[in-house]
Amino acid sequence: MASGDEEALYGEELGVGALVADWLVEHVQYRGPVSTLYRARHARTGAPAALKVLLPQPSDVALRRFRREAATLQRLSHPNIVVVLGYGTLPDGRPFIAMEWLEGRDLAAELEVRGPLSPAEALEVLEQVGGALRAAHAAGVVHRDLKAQNVVRLSHEGEAPRVKLVDFGVAKGLTPDAPGASTLTLTGVSLGTPLSMAPEQIRGEPPDARTDLYAMGVLLFHLVTGQPPFRGATRHEVEDLHLNAPPPRPSEHAPVPAALDSVVLRSMGKRREDRYPDVDALLEALRRAVTGGATSERSVLAMALYAEARLHGALEASSLERLDALLEHVGGTARAAGLDVRLEGSGCLLAVAPLPHDAEAQRATRARILHAALELVEHVESGEAMRPVDLAITVHVAPLPAEEGGGADGLLHLPGWVAEPPGTGLVATAAALEGLETAIDAAPVSGARLGCWRVRRAR
């Protein structure tokens, strides 16, 4: 091939017929600010693929974001997350990602063409988006840029509508070893799209799973009304609304149940702790809002953490301050672990988290909460919490009561499962430890109800 032909095929923009690893370029699909998306086909099988190639001479940030997207997508496997077929570099050093070709259009384009979705249609979409986010969060990844443009609705006739979540370019690791855990920007610099950014993103604070829940609330509003909740002439105006303005109610813009307002308003809470603790809790609330309270026959299991702090010795003002400080620390740790604090008293705290239906995801959630409880106990035992304060924690799993009052056997009926006498340290019921016995060092508590175990440490 003459050098001129090669330049035409492999120049700044790849030409028709350019061979990139196992894929032949067919045409340019989209030109972006830092990368170009091509439609390609496999040289041997002819299967279509989406080929994303970084533009020449990218900035360090663009290069690292691109590589991070490839690493993240290769790690995640879920029916509602776009599949990576391959990854590599061109001869000139530009990286590329080959992904499955999605025949369809993104939800923003869908809304432009057909208008808002019904609440039932929005629920169907968000069930799938929520499943994708649940898998990402379980793998320690927060998407950070969930929006209508990053959800593709597939157009396969004769099948139920299916969507796929794309563009993990600004995804962030929740743990140091997760994809995207390394920072790409200086502290205080926000990443994401202003129309769906959570307040903590705008302030440049570290994201967590609840950052994506805020974006789910934004997406829900967008799907049922046809427009995003906050719009402005400039990026600064939109960011200021996310930071300071109360979220609008979708029922003021579309014929939707008033219960849907509550889901959007809680999802878009300005403070993370005001939002749902996880994807499953949000989806359960959305199902109730859309179906008028009717839910699936499966009961929703939840994990509860009851903490009781006690003083010993002479009662002094400084002692009370230490007790309050310890309970505040317990509440913060519980919220960070995905629990929703339901009760706070003078010396005690109750927090609850709905558990995923998926067995593996449920096990991971219970393990995360148990480890958080152990950290709290170790915080006291190591002397980090100033004496004279003792801490006793009990964790339990049971069906989430439909009503706040619960039943005699419900999570909110504390005498039914809280260890008595509480002593100190961490006690877990058999239901809380199920499937985790080999990962936890625990000894049975003689005479305790529900088969309680005193947990000493994680193995």
C-alpha positions, 0 to 999 in steps of 0.5 A: 500500500502506498504511503499516501493511501496509508495516511488516508486510512490511518491519519487523524481520522481513520478511513473506510477500510482501516484495520484496527486489530480485528476490526475494519472501519466502515464509517464515522458514527460520531465526532467528539471533543477527545475521541471519535466513534466509528462503526466497524465490523469484525474482519473474520465474522463480519459482526458489527462493533463500535470502535472508540479511538482517542484523537491524536496528542491527547491531554494526560487527563483525556488519556487516563480517562480513556484507559480507565474507561476500558479497564472499568468496562472490562471488569464489569459484566452485566446484561445492561452494561455495554460489552467490551470486545477488545482494547489496544493502541494504534501504531501511532500510540492512540488507544482504542476500545472495541465495544458491542454495536448497540442498535438503537438510540439514547434516551435523550434522542428517544424523548425528543422523538416520542415525548415523555415516558409513562411512569410504568415505562420509566420504571421498566427503564430504571429497573435495568439502569438500576441493575447496571449500577448495582453491579458497578457499585458491587464492583466498587465503581460509581458511574458519576455521569448517569444521564439520558444520553448515556443510556441506549435503548435497543431497537429489537423488534418483538422483544421487550424494551432493553437498555444499556448503560454506556460511557464510564469515562469519568467513573470513579473507584469506591475502593483503592483497587477498583478501576478508576480509583486513581484521581484524574483531577486536583481536589475541588475540580468536578467531573460529570455533566451539569444537568445531572451532577450531584451537589458533592460533585459540583463541590469537587468532593469524593463521590460514592454510590449515592452520587449515582442515586442523585443522577437516577432521580434526575433521570427519572424526572427527565423520563416522565416530564421530557425535560431535566429538572434544572436548566440554565443559560450557563453551566454556572446557573445549572450548578447553582440550582443543583446546589441551592434550589429545591428539586421540582416535583414531576407532577407539576409538569406531567400527569404522574402519581404524586407518590412519584414526587417523593421518589424524585425529591428524596433521590435528589436530596442535597445531602447524601444521607438524605437520599436512599441508601442504595439502588434497591431502596430507590427502586422499591420506592419507585415500584410502590409509587408506580403500582400504587403500593402493590409490590412483588410477592417477594418480601424485602429483606433488610439489615438493621444495626442497633448501637448503644453507647453507655457511660461508666463512672461519674457522670460529668459534662465531658462524659456526655460530650464524649457519648454524643461524639461517639454516637455521631461517629456511629451515625456517620459510619452507618450512613457511609455503609449505606444504612438509613438512620431510623432512630436516634436517642440519648445513647442509642441509634438504629439504622436499616438498609434494604438488601438486594434480591440477588444472593451475591449482592445481598451477601456483599451488602451484609459483609460491608455492614458487618465490617463497618460495625467491626470498625466502630467496635475497634474504634472504641476498643483501640482507645480512639474514642475517649473513655469512659464510653462503651459501645455495644452493637447488634446486627440482624436481618429480617423482612422490612416492615411495610409500616413503620410500626412493624410487627412483633417480629419486625426489625423495628421491634428491638426486644425481638432481636437486640442482644440482652444484656448487650455487654460490649462489642459486636453481636450478630444474629444467625440471619446476619451471618448466614453465608459469611461464617468462614469470613468472620471470627465469631463465637456463639452467645450462650442463652441468646435469642435468634442464635446470636454470635459475638463477632471478634474480627474479620478473617 
